């Protein structure tokens, strides 16, 4: 092959600009046929299937919460912590690749959002819902004892803060070891970033949404879980 000019230096290459745009040609009369397993097509198909699975998981979580609470509104309030997974995971991967230098054999080695990371996001959906459910249930228990909504929310945050932080801390520490694995590191980082963001959302956003919905009608805020609203 006649490359015409020297190839791009390794220091100037990356996964986004690997040097494939360098001028090159083949001798006249020679043809090239690209073959393989269609890695990009397989990747897109797998991510599509996992996105469908994520959607089905959310539907399943909603119905389980509805059966437990008897309330569509409460089920949706509890699920408001789930978007924090995306808010935590995607910027987390971007931040991970912007801090420090990740190089293997003189080539850049960024941490990509992989299929295992997507699996971690699906698993996190159930984890974050548990904390939200416990927090909302504690708020309603305080309301049933005669506390007003503001004091009930403060008490719930104060009492549940330590258990939620301990749960998040143990989850993150347990996942740090998995970050060393070349295949499942994406899953571990997804759990770490998603757990961190969801912890903040559970303690702040979920009570805020609860107050926005039930604050104007505080008489309904203390109705026992299991009563449809």
Phi and psi restraints in degrees (value plus and minus 20) as a CYANA .aco file:
   2 UNK   PHI    -124.6   -84.6
   2 UNK   PSI      86.6   126.6
   3 UNK   PHI    -102.4   -62.4
   3 UNK   PSI     -35.9     4.1
   4 UNK   PHI      58.4    98.4
   4 UNK   PSI     -59.3   -19.3
   5 UNK   PHI    -170.5  -130.5
   5 UNK   PSI     142.3   182.3
   6 UNK   PHI     -79.5   -39.5
   6 UNK   PSI     126.7   166.7
   7 UNK   PHI     -85.8   -45.8
   7 UNK   PSI     141.3   181.3
   8 UNK   PHI     -84.0   -44.0
   8 UNK   PSI     114.3   154.3
   9 UNK   PHI     -79.7   -39.7
   9 UNK   PSI     130.6   170.6
  10 UNK   PHI     -79.9   -39.9
  10 UNK   PSI     -55.8   -15.8
  11 UNK   PHI     -84.2   -44.2
  11 UNK   PSI     -40.9    -0.9
  12 UNK   PHI    -118.2   -78.2
  12 UNK   PSI     -18.1    21.9
  13 UNK   PHI    -118.5   -78.5
  13 UNK   PSI     137.2   177.2
  14 UNK   PHI    -174.8  -134.8
  14 UNK   PSI     159.2   199.2
  15 UNK   PHI     -89.4   -49.4
  15 UNK   PSI     -44.8    -4.8
  16 UNK   PHI    -102.4   -62.4
  16 UNK   PSI     -59.5   -19.5
  17 UNK   PHI    -142.5  -102.5
  17 UNK   PSI      62.3   102.3
  18 UNK   PHI    -101.9   -61.9
  18 UNK   PSI     -23.0    17.0
  19 UNK   PHI      80.2   120.2
  19 UNK   PSI     -13.0    27.0
  20 UNK   PHI     -89.8   -49.8
  20 UNK   PSI     -36.4     3.6
  21 UNK   PHI    -104.5   -64.5
  21 UNK   PSI     -20.8    19.2
  22 UNK   PHI     -83.1   -43.1
  22 UNK   PSI     124.0   164.0
  23 UNK   PHI     -85.9   -45.9
  23 UNK   PSI     114.4   154.4
  24 UNK   PHI    -177.4  -137.4
  24 UNK   PSI     141.0   181.0
  25 UNK   PHI    -171.8  -131.8
  25 UNK   PSI     144.6   184.6
  26 UNK   PHI    -138.6   -98.6
  26 UNK   PSI     137.3   177.3
  27 UNK   PHI     -78.3   -38.3
  27 UNK   PSI     127.8   167.8
  28 UNK   PHI     -81.1   -41.1
  28 UNK   PSI     117.8   157.8
  29 UNK   PHI      72.0   112.0
  29 UNK   PSI     -22.8    17.2
  30 UNK   PHI    -125.4   -85.4
  30 UNK   PSI     116.1   156.1
  31 UNK   PHI    -135.2   -95.2
  31 UNK   PSI     136.7   176.7
  32 UNK   PHI    -145.8  -105.8
  32 UNK   PSI     113.8   153.8
  33 UNK   PHI    -146.4  -106.4
  33 UNK   PSI      97.7   137.7
  34 UNK   PHI    -104.6   -64.6
  34 UNK   PSI     106.8   146.8
  35 UNK   PHI    -150.5  -110.5
  35 UNK   PSI     155.5   195.5
  36 UNK   PHI     127.6   167.6
  36 UNK   PSI    -188.0  -148.0
  37 UNK   PHI    -111.7   -71.7
  37 UNK   PSI     -18.2    21.8
  38 UNK   PHI      46.3    86.3
  38 UNK   PSI      38.5    78.5
  39 UNK   PHI     -79.0   -39.0
  39 UNK   PSI     -61.4   -21.4
  40 UNK   PHI     -84.2   -44.2
  40 UNK   PSI     -61.9   -21.9
  41 UNK   PHI     -82.6   -42.6
  41 UNK   PSI     -63.4   -23.4
  42 UNK   PHI     -82.8   -42.8
  42 UNK   PSI     -62.1   -22.1
  43 UNK   PHI     -81.9   -41.9
  43 UNK   PSI     -66.4   -26.4
  44 UNK   PHI     -83.1   -43.1
  44 UNK   PSI     -59.1   -19.1
  45 UNK   PHI     -85.0   -45.0
  45 UNK   PSI     -63.2   -23.2
  46 UNK   PHI     -84.8   -44.8
  46 UNK   PSI     -64.2   -24.2
  47 UNK   PHI     -85.2   -45.2
  47 UNK   PSI     -55.9   -15.9
  48 UNK   PHI     -82.8   -42.8
  48 UNK   PSI     -65.6   -25.6
  49 UNK   PHI     -84.9   -44.9
  49 UNK   PSI     -58.1   -18.1
  50 UNK   PHI     -89.2   -49.2
  50 UNK   PSI     -54.3   -14.3
  51 UNK   PHI     -84.7   -44.7
  51 UNK   PSI     -60.0   -20.0
  52 UNK   PHI     -83.6   -43.6
  52 UNK   PSI     -62.0   -22.0
  53 UNK   PHI     -83.1   -43.1
  53 UNK   PSI     -58.6   -18.6
  54 UNK   PHI     -82.2   -42.2
  54 UNK   PSI     -63.9   -23.9
  55 UNK   PHI     -82.1   -42.1
  55 UNK   PSI     -62.9   -22.9
  56 UNK   PHI     -85.2   -45.2
  56 UNK   PSI     -56.4   -16.4
  57 UNK   PHI     -83.3   -43.3
  57 UNK   PSI     -59.8   -19.8
  58 UNK   PHI     -84.7   -44.7
  58 UNK   PSI     -60.5   -20.5
  59 UNK   PHI     -82.8   -42.8
  59 UNK   PSI     -63.8   -23.8
  60 UNK   PHI     -82.6   -42.6
  60 UNK   PSI     -62.2   -22.2
  61 UNK   PHI     -82.1   -42.1
  61 UNK   PSI     -61.5   -21.5
  62 UNK   PHI     -80.4   -40.4
  62 UNK   PSI     -66.1   -26.1
  63 UNK   PHI     -87.5   -47.5
  63 UNK   PSI     -56.2   -16.2
  64 UNK   PHI     -84.3   -44.3
  64 UNK   PSI     -64.1   -24.1
  65 UNK   PHI     -85.7   -45.7
  65 UNK   PSI     -57.9   -17.9
  66 UNK   PHI     -84.7   -44.7
  66 UNK   PSI     -61.3   -21.3
  67 UNK   PHI     -85.3   -45.3
  67 UNK   PSI     -53.2   -13.2
  68 UNK   PHI     -99.5   -59.5
  68 UNK   PSI     -59.5   -19.5
  69 UNK   PHI    -115.7   -75.7
  69 UNK   PSI     -44.2    -4.2
  70 UNK   PHI      50.8    90.8
  70 UNK   PSI      -4.0    36.0
  71 UNK   PHI    -158.8  -118.8
  71 UNK   PSI     105.0   145.0
  72 UNK   PHI     -85.6   -45.6
  72 UNK   PSI     -61.0   -21.0
  73 UNK   PHI     -82.6   -42.6
  73 UNK   PSI     -67.7   -27.7
  74 UNK   PHI     -82.5   -42.5
  74 UNK   PSI     -60.5   -20.5
  75 UNK   PHI     -80.6   -40.6
  75 UNK   PSI     -62.5   -22.5
  76 UNK   PHI     -90.0   -50.0
  76 UNK   PSI     -56.7   -16.7
  77 UNK   PHI     -81.7   -41.7
  77 UNK   PSI     -64.8   -24.8
  78 UNK   PHI     -83.5   -43.5
  78 UNK   PSI     -53.2   -13.2
  79 UNK   PHI    -101.6   -61.6
  79 UNK   PSI     -23.4    16.6
  80 UNK   PHI     -85.3   -45.3
  80 UNK   PSI     -36.4     3.6
  81 UNK   PHI     -97.2   -57.2
  81 UNK   PSI     -36.5     3.5
  82 UNK   PHI     -85.5   -45.5
  82 UNK   PSI     -61.3   -21.3
  83 UNK   PHI     -78.4   -38.4
  83 UNK   PSI     -41.1    -1.1
  84 UNK   PHI     -83.8   -43.8
  84 UNK   PSI     -39.8     0.2
  85 UNK   PHI     -82.5   -42.5
  85 UNK   PSI     -70.1   -30.1
  86 UNK   PHI     -85.4   -45.4
  86 UNK   PSI     -61.7   -21.7
  87 UNK   PHI     -81.6   -41.6
  87 UNK   PSI     -52.7   -12.7
  88 UNK   PHI    -106.0   -66.0
  88 UNK   PSI     -59.5   -19.5
  89 UNK   PHI     -94.0   -54.0
  89 UNK   PSI     -72.6   -32.6
  90 UNK   PHI     -85.0   -45.0
  90 UNK   PSI     -70.3   -30.3
  91 UNK   PHI     -82.7   -42.7
  91 UNK   PSI     -49.2    -9.2
  92 UNK   PHI     -83.1   -43.1
  92 UNK   PSI     -62.9   -22.9
  93 UNK   PHI     -85.8   -45.8
  93 UNK   PSI     -59.1   -19.1
  94 UNK   PHI     -83.3   -43.3
  94 UNK   PSI     -62.2   -22.2
  95 UNK   PHI     -86.8   -46.8
  95 UNK   PSI     -58.7   -18.7
  96 UNK   PHI     -79.6   -39.6
  96 UNK   PSI     -59.1   -19.1
  97 UNK   PHI    -102.4   -62.4
  97 UNK   PSI     -32.0     8.0
  98 UNK   PHI    -116.5   -76.5
  98 UNK   PSI     -29.4    10.6
  99 UNK   PHI    -127.4   -87.4
  99 UNK   PSI     105.4   145.4
 100 UNK   PHI      60.0   100.0
 100 UNK   PSI    -198.7  -158.7
 101 UNK   PHI    -141.6  -101.6
 101 UNK   PSI      98.2   138.2
 102 UNK   PHI    -127.1   -87.1
 102 UNK   PSI      81.4   121.4
 103 UNK   PHI    -153.4  -113.4
 103 UNK   PSI     113.4   153.4
 104 UNK   PHI    -148.3  -108.3
 104 UNK   PSI     103.2   143.2
 105 UNK   PHI      33.1    73.1
 105 UNK   PSI      23.5    63.5
 106 UNK   PHI      49.2    89.2
 106 UNK   PSI      -9.5    30.5
 107 UNK   PHI    -136.7   -96.7
 107 UNK   PSI     127.0   167.0
 108 UNK   PHI     -84.1   -44.1
 108 UNK   PSI     122.5   162.5
 109 UNK   PHI    -155.2  -115.2
 109 UNK   PSI      51.1    91.1
 110 UNK   PHI     -90.6   -50.6
 110 UNK   PSI     138.9   178.9
 111 UNK   PHI    -111.5   -71.5
 111 UNK   PSI      87.8   127.8
 112 UNK   PHI    -106.4   -66.4
 112 UNK   PSI     138.1   178.1
 113 UNK   PHI     -97.9   -57.9
 113 UNK   PSI      79.9   119.9
 114 UNK   PHI    -118.1   -78.1
 114 UNK   PSI    -198.4  -158.4
 115 UNK   PHI     -82.7   -42.7
 115 UNK   PSI     -60.3   -20.3
 116 UNK   PHI     -84.7   -44.7
 116 UNK   PSI     -52.0   -12.0
 117 UNK   PHI     -85.1   -45.1
 117 UNK   PSI     -59.0   -19.0
 118 UNK   PHI     -84.0   -44.0
 118 UNK   PSI     -59.3   -19.3
 119 UNK   PHI     -82.7   -42.7
 119 UNK   PSI     -58.5   -18.5
 120 UNK   PHI     -82.1   -42.1
 120 UNK   PSI     -58.1   -18.1
 121 UNK   PHI     -83.8   -43.8
 121 UNK   PSI     -60.1   -20.1
 122 UNK   PHI     -84.1   -44.1
 122 UNK   PSI     -61.7   -21.7
 123 UNK   PHI     -85.3   -45.3
 123 UNK   PSI     -56.6   -16.6
 124 UNK   PHI     -85.8   -45.8
 124 UNK   PSI     -47.6    -7.6
 125 UNK   PHI     -76.5   -36.5
 125 UNK   PSI     -61.5   -21.5
 126 UNK   PHI     -92.5   -52.5
 126 UNK   PSI     -54.2   -14.2
 127 UNK   PHI     -87.2   -47.2
 127 UNK   PSI     -67.1   -27.1
 128 UNK   PHI     -89.6   -49.6
 128 UNK   PSI     -50.2   -10.2
 129 UNK   PHI     -86.6   -46.6
 129 UNK   PSI     -54.6   -14.6
 130 UNK   PHI     -80.8   -40.8
 130 UNK   PSI     -66.8   -26.8
 131 UNK   PHI     -83.3   -43.3
 131 UNK   PSI     -60.7   -20.7
 132 UNK   PHI     -82.5   -42.5
 132 UNK   PSI     -62.7   -22.7
 133 UNK   PHI     -82.7   -42.7
 133 UNK   PSI     -64.3   -24.3
 134 UNK   PHI     -83.5   -43.5
 134 UNK   PSI     -60.5   -20.5
 135 UNK   PHI     -85.9   -45.9
 135 UNK   PSI     -66.8   -26.8
 136 UNK   PHI     -84.6   -44.6
 136 UNK   PSI     -60.2   -20.2
 137 UNK   PHI     -84.0   -44.0
 137 UNK   PSI     -57.2   -17.2
 138 UNK   PHI     -87.7   -47.7
 138 UNK   PSI     -60.1   -20.1
 139 UNK   PHI     -79.2   -39.2
 139 UNK   PSI     -65.2   -25.2
 140 UNK   PHI     -90.0   -50.0
 140 UNK   PSI     -50.9   -10.9
 141 UNK   PHI     -86.8   -46.8
 141 UNK   PSI     -62.2   -22.2
 142 UNK   PHI     -83.8   -43.8
 142 UNK   PSI     -58.8   -18.8
 143 UNK   PHI     -84.9   -44.9
 143 UNK   PSI     -56.9   -16.9
 144 UNK   PHI     -87.5   -47.5
 144 UNK   PSI     -39.5     0.5
 145 UNK   PHI    -108.7   -68.7
 145 UNK   PSI     -17.1    22.9
 146 UNK   PHI      83.0   123.0
 146 UNK   PSI     -22.6    17.4
 147 UNK   PHI     -91.2   -51.2
 147 UNK   PSI     130.3   170.3
 148 UNK   PHI     -96.8   -56.8
 148 UNK   PSI     148.8   188.8
 149 UNK   PHI     -82.9   -42.9
 149 UNK   PSI     -62.9   -22.9
 150 UNK   PHI     -83.0   -43.0
 150 UNK   PSI     -68.6   -28.6
 151 UNK   PHI     -85.1   -45.1
 151 UNK   PSI     -54.3   -14.3
 152 UNK   PHI     -85.8   -45.8
 152 UNK   PSI     -60.1   -20.1
 153 UNK   PHI     -87.7   -47.7
 153 UNK   PSI     -60.1   -20.1
 154 UNK   PHI     -84.7   -44.7
 154 UNK   PSI     -63.4   -23.4
 155 UNK   PHI     -84.0   -44.0
 155 UNK   PSI     -61.2   -21.2
 156 UNK   PHI     -83.2   -43.2
 156 UNK   PSI     -63.3   -23.3
 157 UNK   PHI     -84.3   -44.3
 157 UNK   PSI     -60.6   -20.6
 158 UNK   PHI     -87.6   -47.6
 158 UNK   PSI     -62.3   -22.3
 159 UNK   PHI     -94.8   -54.8
 159 UNK   PSI     -58.4   -18.4
 160 UNK   PHI    -108.9   -68.9
 160 UNK   PSI     -27.5    12.5
 161 UNK   PHI     -79.5   -39.5
 161 UNK   PSI     -71.7   -31.7
 162 UNK   PHI     -83.5   -43.5
 162 UNK   PSI     -68.6   -28.6
 163 UNK   PHI     -79.4   -39.4
 163 UNK   PSI     -59.8   -19.8
 164 UNK   PHI     -85.9   -45.9
 164 UNK   PSI     -64.1   -24.1
 165 UNK   PHI     -86.3   -46.3
 165 UNK   PSI     -59.0   -19.0
 166 UNK   PHI     -85.3   -45.3
 166 UNK   PSI     -61.4   -21.4
 167 UNK   PHI     -83.1   -43.1
 167 UNK   PSI     -64.4   -24.4
 168 UNK   PHI     -84.7   -44.7
 168 UNK   PSI     -61.7   -21.7
 169 UNK   PHI     -83.4   -43.4
 169 UNK   PSI     -64.6   -24.6
 170 UNK   PHI     -86.4   -46.4
 170 UNK   PSI     -56.5   -16.5
 171 UNK   PHI     -83.8   -43.8
 171 UNK   PSI     -64.4   -24.4
 172 UNK   PHI     -86.9   -46.9
 172 UNK   PSI     -65.6   -25.6
 173 UNK   PHI     -83.4   -43.4
 173 UNK   PSI     -59.3   -19.3
 174 UNK   PHI     -87.1   -47.1
 174 UNK   PSI     -46.7    -6.7
 175 UNK   PHI    -103.8   -63.8
 175 UNK   PSI     -39.8     0.2
 176 UNK   PHI     -79.6   -39.6
 176 UNK   PSI     -55.9   -15.9
 177 UNK   PHI     -84.7   -44.7
 177 UNK   PSI     -56.0   -16.0
 178 UNK   PHI     -91.4   -51.4
 178 UNK   PSI     -40.3    -0.3
 179 UNK   PHI     -83.4   -43.4
 179 UNK   PSI     -37.4     2.6
 180 UNK   PHI     -99.9   -59.9
 180 UNK   PSI     -34.0     6.0
 181 UNK   PHI    -101.3   -61.3
 181 UNK   PSI     111.9   151.9
 182 UNK   PHI     -88.5   -48.5
 182 UNK   PSI     -43.6    -3.6
 183 UNK   PHI    -113.8   -73.8
 183 UNK   PSI     -67.9   -27.9
 184 UNK   PHI    -116.7   -76.7
 184 UNK   PSI     -10.2    29.8
 185 UNK   PHI     -83.8   -43.8
 185 UNK   PSI     -54.7   -14.7
 186 UNK   PHI     -81.2   -41.2
 186 UNK   PSI     -61.3   -21.3
 187 UNK   PHI     -82.2   -42.2
 187 UNK   PSI     -63.6   -23.6
 188 UNK   PHI     -83.7   -43.7
 188 UNK   PSI     -65.6   -25.6
 189 UNK   PHI     -85.7   -45.7
 189 UNK   PSI     -56.1   -16.1
 190 UNK   PHI     -82.3   -42.3
 190 UNK   PSI     -62.3   -22.3
 191 UNK   PHI     -85.8   -45.8
 191 UNK   PSI     -60.7   -20.7
 192 UNK   PHI     -84.3   -44.3
 192 UNK   PSI     -72.5   -32.5
 193 UNK   PHI     -87.4   -47.4
 193 UNK   PSI     -62.7   -22.7
 194 UNK   PHI     -86.0   -46.0
 194 UNK   PSI     -59.1   -19.1
 195 UNK   PHI     -85.6   -45.6
 195 UNK   PSI     -62.2   -22.2
 196 UNK   PHI     -81.2   -41.2
 196 UNK   PSI     -67.2   -27.2
 197 UNK   PHI     -88.9   -48.9
 197 UNK   PSI     -60.9   -20.9
 198 UNK   PHI     -87.1   -47.1
 198 UNK   PSI     -49.4    -9.4
 199 UNK   PHI     -82.7   -42.7
 199 UNK   PSI     -64.2   -24.2
 200 UNK   PHI     -85.1   -45.1
 200 UNK   PSI     -63.2   -23.2
 201 UNK   PHI     -84.2   -44.2
 201 UNK   PSI     -60.4   -20.4
 202 UNK   PHI     -82.7   -42.7
 202 UNK   PSI     -61.6   -21.6
 203 UNK   PHI    -102.0   -62.0
 203 UNK   PSI     -41.8    -1.8
 204 UNK   PHI    -134.1   -94.1
 204 UNK   PSI     -75.3   -35.3
 205 UNK   PHI     -92.4   -52.4
 205 UNK   PSI     -62.6   -22.6
 206 UNK   PHI     -81.1   -41.1
 206 UNK   PSI     -68.9   -28.9
 207 UNK   PHI     -81.9   -41.9
 207 UNK   PSI     -55.8   -15.8
 208 UNK   PHI     -84.0   -44.0
 208 UNK   PSI     -64.1   -24.1
 209 UNK   PHI     -84.9   -44.9
 209 UNK   PSI     -60.0   -20.0
 210 UNK   PHI     -79.4   -39.4
 210 UNK   PSI     -62.7   -22.7
 211 UNK   PHI     -87.8   -47.8
 211 UNK   PSI     -60.6   -20.6
 212 UNK   PHI     -81.7   -41.7
 212 UNK   PSI     -53.4   -13.4
 213 UNK   PHI    -105.1   -65.1
 213 UNK   PSI     -64.4   -24.4
 214 UNK   PHI    -119.9   -79.9
 214 UNK   PSI     -30.7     9.3
 215 UNK   PHI     -78.0   -38.0
 215 UNK   PSI     -68.1   -28.1
 216 UNK   PHI     -88.1   -48.1
 216 UNK   PSI     -38.2     1.8
 217 UNK   PHI    -151.1  -111.1
 217 UNK   PSI      42.0    82.0
 218 UNK   PHI     -80.8   -40.8
 218 UNK   PSI     -41.1    -1.1
 219 UNK   PHI     -84.7   -44.7
 219 UNK   PSI     -45.4    -5.4
 220 UNK   PHI    -112.2   -72.2
 220 UNK   PSI     -32.4     7.6
 221 UNK   PHI     -88.6   -48.6
 221 UNK   PSI     -43.7    -3.7
 222 UNK   PHI    -118.3   -78.3
 222 UNK   PSI     -15.2    24.8
 223 UNK   PHI     -81.8   -41.8
 223 UNK   PSI     117.3   157.3
 224 UNK   PHI     -78.7   -38.7
 224 UNK   PSI     126.4   166.4
 225 UNK   PHI     -84.2   -44.2
 225 UNK   PSI     114.3   154.3
 226 UNK   PHI      95.5   135.5
 226 UNK   PSI     -25.9    14.1
 227 UNK   PHI    -122.7   -82.7
 227 UNK   PSI     101.0   141.0
 228 UNK   PHI     -86.7   -46.7
 228 UNK   PSI     120.3   160.3
